[in-house]
């Protein structure tokens, strides 16, 4: 299945992802969890809010400029998929990628202007 054990996705790993997002200082960003089934990344969202780098709300995906996506899947598969949180800002381009742990990656994508 696509879900992870506690060994793969644990508090220190989530803190590492939080630290990367905080260090980027992006505005108009949102989060997509393609690892655990919590697509809107509520746990990471709470940690970021406590850290003062609050993402856009869960109903604001269509207004996001950036998405941080964490997954074991290749980014091309995520972008070409039908996940609403990603589809509503397509087209997007990959800006950055971080290896987090084992086969888990964090991706930063940006909305591409349609004009």
N, C-alpha and C positions, 0 to 999 in steps of 0.2 A: 504494500500500500504506500501512499505518498506521505503518510504521517511519520513523525519522528519520535524516537525514544528520548527520555530525559538526558541520556548521555550525549546526544547530538545537539539538542536545543535546550540549553539550561540557562540559569541566571547569569553566570559569567559570560556566556556567549551572547545573550541578549544585551547585556551591558556593553559589550564590545561593539555591537551594531549601533546601540544608542550613542556611544562616544563618537563613532564615525559620523553619524547624522548631525550631532551637535557641532562637530568641528567644521562641517561644511557651511553652516550658517545660511542655508537657502531660505528664500521666502516662497510662499505659495506652493508648498510641497505637501504630499500625502504619502501614505505607506500602503504596501501590498505584501501580504504574507501568503506565499505560495508553498509554504512548508507544512503548516499545522492544521489547515482547515479554517483558521481564523483570518479570513481574507483581508479584513480591515485592520489587522494587527493591533488589537485592543491593548494587549499587555505592553508592547513596545510604545504604543501611543501614550499610555499612562506614564511610563518612565520618561519619555521625552517631555511631557507636560510638566512633570515634577522638576525636570532639568531646565525649564524655561525656554525650550525650543518646541513649542506646541505646533503640531501639524495642523493642517486644515481639518475641518470636521468631516465626519464620515459621510455626510450628504453633499460634500463640496468637491468630490472627485472631478466632476466636469469642469471645475474652475481651476484645477491644479496646473501649475507650470511644470513641476517636477514630481516624479514618483521614485521613491526608494522601494525596490522590490527585492525580497530575499527568497531564495529558492535553491533546490538542487537541479532544477531544469535549466537548460540553456536559455539565454534571454530571447533568442530568436523564436523559440517555441512559445514562450510567454507572450511576446508581442503579436505573434500570428494567431494566438488563441482567442477565445471568446470571453475572457474574464472581463466583466463589466468595468471594474475599477481601472483597467488599462484601456479597454476599448473606447471609453468616453473621451479620452484625450488623444487618440490616434489622429494623425501619424506622430510617432515618437522616434527619437534617436538616442542611442546609448551614449552617455557622456563618460561614465566611470564604472569600473567593476572592481570589487574587493573580494579576495578569497577570505572567508570567515573561518571555516573549520571543515575538515574532511572535504566533502563535495558540496558544501553550502557556500553560495556566493551572494553578495549584496550588489545590486545593480542600481545605478542612477540613470533614469531616462528623462528626457525633456520633450515637451510638446513641440512639434514642428509647425510653424505657421502654415496655414492652408492656402495662403494667397500667393 
